[in-house]
Amino acid sequence: MTRATRRFGARHLAAATTFLTFLLILLGVYTAATGAGLACSGQWPACDGGLLPQTIPSFIEWFHRFVAMIAGFAILGTAVALWRSYDETRIRGAGVLALVATPLQVLLGGATVIQYTPVVQTAHHGVAMLIFGSLLAGTLWAFEASSRAAEAETEADVESVDAAGPGPRAGRGD
């Protein structure tokens, strides 16, 4: 696999993960606003005494947890892809920051169910913003780096054509 192909996949995975994380934040806000986070009776990681929800509000909370699990794996994949595909410290650092903050976010998510306080809610939302912000920055920087690399490649191609000389001209009968 070429570096350009790897970069294409990494930056698009980063974009998809950033979008998924944004949707997860919206789902989390909905879960908190409807009070569905309290529907699991203070149980985490279980809900309603088991793995599957028993009511509509507990389903909303369970679905938020399910999407969060998918997002967590996507963040892991994105961090690895950015690390392997880009040499720039800021791109790698953005992926690593999102990855390192994810376990803290999981613990804070559990804490919001067990002790539903403004401090815990604010910390949970704050870490979500940190993860989203680092993913967004990493995504934008990855697209920027790929664009710069494509421009440099195009310039190198133009210079090699110019160095080869004018070549045969059309219409001269050569």
N, C-alpha and C positions, 0 to 999 in steps of 0.2 A: 504494500500500500504506500503510495507516495505521500509526502508531507502535505501537499496541497489537498489531497483527498481526505487525509486525517483532519486537517484544519477545517475543511468544509463540514465534516461530520461533527467535530467538536463545537464549532460555533453555532450550528443549528441545534445540537443537543442543548447547549447552554441557553439558547433562545427559548426552546420548548420548556426547559426546566424553570426558567425565569417566569414564563407565562403561567405554568402550573403552580408555582409558588404564589403568584399574585392571586390566582383563583382560590388557592388554599386560604390565603389571608381573608379574602371576601367570605368564604365559607365559615371561617372562624368567627368573623364579626357577626354573621347571621346566627351562628350557633350560640354565641354569647348573648346577642340581642333578644333571641327568643327564649332564653333561659334553658335551652336544651342541654347545655353543659352540666346542669344540675340534675338532669333526668336519670343519670346512672347511679344515683343514690350514693355519691361519694366513692364509687368503686373505680379503680384503675389498676391494671389495664382492662379488667373485666367490666361488664355493663349488665345491669339487671340480673346479677348472679351467674352470668355465663358469658360466652363469647358473642352471642347474637342478641340484638336488641329486641325488646318485647313491646315497646310503644313507639309512636311516631317521634316524640321528642328524643327518646334514647336512640332511635335510628339516625336522627340528624347528628347527634354527638358521635355515634359509631361511624357514620359516613365521613365525618370530619377526620376521625382517627385513621380511617382506611386511606383517604386521599393523602393524609400526612405521611403515612407509611410509604406510599408510592413516591411522593415527593422526596422523601428521605433517600430512597434508592436512586432516584434521578439526580439528586445533589451529589451523591457519591460518584455516580458515573460521570457527571459533568466535571467534578474536581479532577478525576483521573484523566479524562479526555483533554481538559485544558492543560494539565501538567505535561502530558505526553506530546501535545501538539504545538505548544508555544514555549519559547525560551524567555519571554518577557516576564520579569519578576512581578509586575503588577497584575498580569493576567493569571499567573499561577497563584499569586497571593489571594486574589479575589475568590478563586475556587476553593483554596484551602480554608480561608476564613468562613465561607459558607458551610463547608464540611465540618469544621471544628465547632461551629456554633450549633449545629444540628442536634447533637446529643443533649446539650443544655436546653434546647427548645423542647425536646421530648420530655425531659424531666419537668420543665415548667408547665407543659401541657398537662401532665399528670397532676401537678400541684394545683392547677386551676380547678380540677375536679374534686380534689380532696379538701382544699381550703380556698374557697372562692372569695378572695379578697381583692380590693383594688390594687394593692401592691403586686400581687402575683399576676393579676390580669395585665397590668402595665408592663411588667417584666416580660411576660409571654409575648405581648404585642411588640415590645421593643426589640426583642431578639428576632422576631419574625421580620421586622423592618431591616435589621442588620443583615440577615440572610438574603432577603430580597434585594437590598441595595448592593451587596457584594456580588450577587448573581447578575444583576443588571449591569454593573460596572464591568465585570468580567466579560459579559456578552458583548457589550459595546466595544470594549478594547480588542476583543478577538476579531470582530468584524473590521475594525479599523486596521489592525495588524495584517489581516488577510488582504485588505484593499491596498495597503502600502506594498505588500509583497507582489501583488498582481501588477501594480504600476511599475515597480522596479523591473519585473520580468519583461513587461512590454517595452520599456525603455532599452533594455539590453537587446531585445530582438530588433528594434529599430536601428540601434547602433551597429549591430552585426550586418544588417542589410546595407546600411550606408557605407560600411568599411569594404563591402564586396564590390562596390562600384556601381555604375549606372546599369549595367547589364544590357541585353539587346533591346532595341527600341522598336516599337510597333510601327509599321508603315514604311520602314526603310528598305524592305525587300531582302533582309538578311536571311 
